[in-house]
Amino acid sequence: MFDHVGIFVSDPLRSIPFYERCLAPLGITIVQRQPELDAVIFSGAADFPFLWVGAARGDYHGTPLSPGVHRPLHFAFIAPSKESVDEFYLAGIQHGGRDNGAPEDCGDGYYAAYLIDPDGNNIEAGIRR
């Protein structure tokens, strides 16, 4: 549905490890590091779509970025199994995330968990059966 999504974070040293740990059980890993931007690119088995996570600073195509300005986002990642949803949740809690809904059956065959990332975004992982 999309080519890529980018998240501008206030503290890459805190947020990148959070995403790295909680997305690993979903088969999503860092495929490129961009140290000049304090950023990384995450992807799964295919090159696209991908998730870009990097520092909120400077100018982005005419839009000034600042770590102090927050616009929360919601992302839902496809999980390969119910167990990976559980692992996503535990890894996120252990690496700076906050509970926003423990793993559960959400109805209609959808099993999901919800985390608040270090910048206040709602991050979800789920599997449809």
Beta strands, then each sheet from edge to edge (+ up, - down):
strand 1: 4-9
strand 2: 29-34
strand 3: 39-43
strand 4: 50-55
strand 5: 58-60
strand 6: 63-65
strand 7: 74-78
strand 8: 98-99
strand 9: 104-105
strand 10: 110-116
strand 11: 122-128
sheet 1: 1+ 4+ 3- 2+
sheet 2: 5+ 6-
sheet 3: 7+ 11+ 10- 8+
sheet 4: 7+ 11+ 10- 9+
end
